[in-house]
Each structure stands twice: as C-alpha cells, then as structure tokens.
Amino acid sequence: MNEDRKIPVGVSARHIHLTQEHVRILFGEGAELTEMKPLSQPGQFAANETVAVHGPKGSFPKVRILGPVRKATQLEVSRTDAFSLGLKPPVRESGHIDGTPGIRIVGPAGEVTVDEGVIVAARHIHFHTSDAERLGVSDKQLLKVRVGGDRGLVFENVIARVSPSFALDMHIDTDEGNASGAATGDFAELLE
C-alpha cells in the first residue's frame, strides 16, 4: 500500500439523523440529543438516544441517532437493511432525499412518519481541504479506492467530499464492509 495515499476506513451501520422538531415529537418537549461518543467528523456524534423504525415489511427496534440535529430527517441503511424493511431506497449522497421512500419513526414520547428520507448512502470520502490538495482530489470527483485483506477489492464511484470542516475518512456501509472484509480503523488506498 502506498503510505502517502492511505485513507482511514469507517464502516457505517444503519443510523438516523433527525430534525429538532422530530426530536421534540419523539422524545418530548425540551429534549436534546446527548453525546454517547464522538464520530470521525468534527462536531458529529453518536447519540445515546435511539428510535424504532417501521417499514412496510419489517422494523428495527433500536436505530442510533447521529447528531447534531439536521435540516431534514434521514434514515441511512444498507441494501440488506432496506430489504428487511420492505423498501427500495436509492443510493444517494447524504442530504439528497427528494423522491426517496418514507418511514415511520417511533420514540419514547411519540411517533412521526416522514414521506421521504430513506437512502442507501453513497460511498464517499471526507477530505479536509489540505488532504484533497495533497492528493490532487476535487470536490464531487469520483474515485477508485482499494481495500486489502483476504477479501480485498476495489471500490469505484467513491464520491470525494471536500471541506475545511472535514477530517479524512472513507465511509462505506455494512454490506460493503462485509463484502470487502474491511472494518472501522482499517486503511484503504486511494488509486491514481
């Protein structure tokens, strides 16, 4: 592996982002998300709070909420999770939820049904602007990345997301992690 082109890997399990209004409905008046642990991206965290999500075919009783709150509620699942829920969400970048399936979300104080917001997150790499410059990468560029190991493979169409507020990290879902044998904390190689 070319040490200069190493990218840390984060395998992202199913999770949900909520609006402040939905936090209020699901957890009660004045409720705030509380931090369980920080995530790889500065200012983001896994919350102590979880919700149940219900699709047409199945449900998951404890889906971790990621904070802070967002402008739109969004459930990110793997393709396998989507089959279990009975949904056919598209592969999308986070935040691009127009025309996606909805879901029923249940918390300890109430429930809400969103008409859209379920996606299979497109694999991507967060680049701090300095890392992008060092590696010759531009925002929204599609990249090829090699994951090694016994089940090593090359991921294509990995979206570069560049911002001065990001930390270098590649995000894949559990299906992709299982297929490649990659785990959070492993390294991948950005190909030329």
C-alpha positions as CSV (number, residue, x, y, z in Angstrom):
1,M,0.0,0.0,0.0
2,N,1.3,3.4,-0.9
3,E,1.6,5.1,2.5
4,D,1.1,8.6,1.0
5,R,-2.3,7.5,-0.3
6,K,-3.7,5.8,2.8
7,I,-7.3,6.6,3.7
8,P,-8.8,5.6,7.1
9,V,-12.0,3.5,6.7
10,G,-15.2,3.9,8.7
11,V,-17.9,1.3,8.3
12,S,-21.2,2.9,9.0
13,A,-24.1,0.9,10.4
14,R,-27.7,1.9,9.9
15,H,-28.4,5.3,11.6
16,I,-30.8,8.2,11.5
17,H,-30.5,12.0,11.5
18,L,-33.4,13.9,13.0
19,T,-34.6,17.5,12.8
20,Q,-35.1,19.4,16.1
21,E,-38.9,19.2,15.7
22,H,-38.7,15.4,15.3
23,V,-36.5,15.1,18.4
24,R,-39.2,17.1,20.3
25,I,-42.0,14.8,19.0
26,L,-40.1,11.6,19.6
27,F,-38.5,12.4,23.0
28,G,-40.7,15.2,24.4
29,E,-40.8,18.9,24.9
30,G,-37.3,20.3,25.5
31,A,-35.5,17.1,24.6
32,E,-31.9,17.4,23.3
33,L,-29.7,14.7,21.9
34,T,-26.9,13.7,24.3
35,E,-23.5,12.5,23.1
36,M,-22.5,8.9,23.6
37,K,-19.3,9.1,21.6
38,P,-17.7,11.5,19.0
39,L,-17.6,10.4,15.4
40,S,-14.7,10.8,12.9
41,Q,-16.1,14.1,11.6
42,P,-15.5,17.2,13.8
43,G,-18.7,18.1,15.8
44,Q,-20.6,15.0,14.9
45,F,-21.5,12.3,17.5
46,A,-23.4,9.1,18.1
47,A,-26.2,10.0,20.5
48,N,-27.3,8.0,23.5
49,E,-30.8,8.1,22.1
50,T,-32.3,5.5,19.7
51,V,-35.6,5.2,17.9
52,A,-37.5,2.3,16.3
53,V,-38.2,2.5,12.6
54,H,-41.0,0.6,10.8
55,G,-41.2,-0.1,7.1
56,P,-43.9,-1.9,5.1
57,K,-42.3,-5.3,5.8
58,G,-40.2,-5.1,8.9
59,S,-38.7,-2.9,11.6
60,F,-35.6,-2.2,13.6
61,P,-36.2,-1.6,17.3
62,K,-33.0,0.4,18.1
63,V,-31.6,2.7,15.5
64,R,-28.8,5.0,16.7
65,I,-29.4,8.7,16.2
66,L,-26.4,10.7,15.0
67,G,-26.1,14.4,16.0
68,P,-26.3,17.2,15.9
69,V,-29.8,17.8,14.6
70,R,-30.2,18.3,10.8
71,K,-32.4,20.3,8.5
72,A,-34.2,17.1,7.3
73,T,-34.8,13.7,8.9
74,Q,-32.9,11.0,7.1
75,L,-32.5,7.2,7.7
76,E,-29.4,5.7,6.2
77,V,-29.5,1.9,5.7
78,S,-27.6,-0.8,3.8
79,R,-29.3,-2.6,0.9
80,T,-29.8,-5.6,3.2
81,D,-31.5,-3.4,5.8
82,A,-33.7,-2.0,3.1
83,F,-34.9,-5.5,2.1
84,S,-35.7,-6.2,5.7
85,L,-37.8,-3.1,5.9
86,G,-39.5,-3.8,2.6
87,L,-38.2,-0.6,1.0
88,K,-36.3,0.2,-2.2
89,P,-34.3,3.3,-1.4
90,P,-31.9,4.8,-4.0
91,V,-28.1,5.1,-3.5
92,R,-27.7,8.8,-2.7
93,E,-25.4,11.3,-1.1
94,S,-26.4,12.3,2.4
95,G,-29.0,15.1,2.3
96,H,-30.3,14.2,-1.2
97,I,-33.6,12.8,-0.2
98,D,-36.0,14.1,-2.8
99,G,-38.2,11.2,-4.2
100,T,-36.9,8.7,-1.6
101,P,-39.2,6.3,0.4
102,G,-40.5,7.4,3.8
103,I,-40.5,5.6,7.1
104,R,-42.4,5.5,10.4
105,I,-40.2,6.5,13.4
106,V,-41.2,5.7,17.0
107,G,-39.6,7.2,20.1
108,P,-40.5,7.0,23.8
109,A,-42.7,10.1,23.7
110,G,-44.4,9.9,20.3
111,E,-44.0,8.9,16.6
112,V,-43.7,10.6,13.3
113,T,-44.0,9.4,9.7
114,V,-41.8,11.0,7.1
115,D,-42.9,10.9,3.4
116,E,-39.2,10.7,2.2
117,G,-35.8,10.4,3.7
118,V,-34.6,6.7,3.4
119,I,-31.4,6.3,1.5
120,V,-28.6,3.8,0.9
121,A,-25.7,6.2,1.5
122,A,-23.3,6.5,-1.5
123,R,-19.8,5.5,-0.5
124,H,-17.7,8.6,-0.1
125,I,-14.5,10.0,1.4
126,H,-14.5,13.1,3.5
127,F,-11.4,15.2,2.7
128,H,-10.1,18.2,4.6
129,T,-9.2,20.7,2.0
130,S,-5.5,20.2,2.8
131,D,-5.7,16.4,2.3
132,A,-7.6,17.0,-1.0
133,E,-4.9,19.4,-2.2
134,R,-2.1,17.0,-1.2
135,L,-3.8,14.1,-3.0
136,G,-4.9,16.1,-6.1
137,V,-8.6,15.5,-5.4
138,S,-11.5,17.9,-6.1
139,D,-15.0,18.0,-4.5
140,K,-17.5,15.6,-6.1
141,Q,-14.8,13.8,-8.0
142,L,-15.4,10.0,-8.4
143,L,-12.5,8.0,-7.1
144,K,-11.2,4.4,-7.1
145,V,-10.1,3.0,-3.7
146,R,-8.5,-0.4,-2.9
147,V,-9.3,-2.2,0.3
148,G,-6.8,-5.0,1.0
149,G,-7.0,-8.2,3.1
150,D,-8.4,-11.7,2.4
151,R,-11.5,-10.3,0.6
152,G,-9.8,-7.2,-0.9
153,L,-11.5,-5.3,-3.7
154,V,-11.5,-2.0,-5.5
155,F,-14.4,0.3,-4.8
156,E,-15.4,2.5,-7.8
157,N,-17.5,5.6,-7.8
158,V,-16.4,6.8,-4.4
159,I,-17.5,10.4,-4.1
160,A,-15.0,12.9,-2.8
161,R,-16.5,15.4,-0.4
162,V,-14.1,18.3,0.4
163,S,-14.5,20.8,3.1
164,P,-12.2,22.7,5.6
165,S,-14.6,21.2,8.3
166,F,-14.0,17.6,7.4
167,A,-11.4,15.1,8.6
168,L,-10.0,12.5,6.2
169,D,-12.2,9.3,6.4
170,M,-13.8,6.9,3.9
171,H,-17.4,5.9,4.7
172,I,-18.8,2.6,3.5
173,D,-21.9,0.7,4.8
174,T,-22.0,-2.6,6.5
175,D,-22.8,-4.5,3.3
176,E,-19.7,-3.0,1.7
177,G,-17.6,-3.7,4.8
178,N,-18.7,-7.3,4.9
179,A,-18.1,-7.8,1.2
180,S,-14.5,-6.4,1.4
181,G,-13.6,-7.6,4.9
182,A,-13.0,-4.0,5.9
183,A,-13.6,-2.7,9.4
184,T,-13.6,0.7,11.0
185,G,-9.9,1.6,11.7
186,D,-8.6,-0.2,8.7
187,F,-6.9,1.7,5.8
188,A,-7.7,1.8,2.1
189,E,-5.5,3.1,-0.7
190,L,-6.6,5.9,-3.0
191,L,-5.7,4.7,-6.5
192,E,-4.2,7.1,-9.1
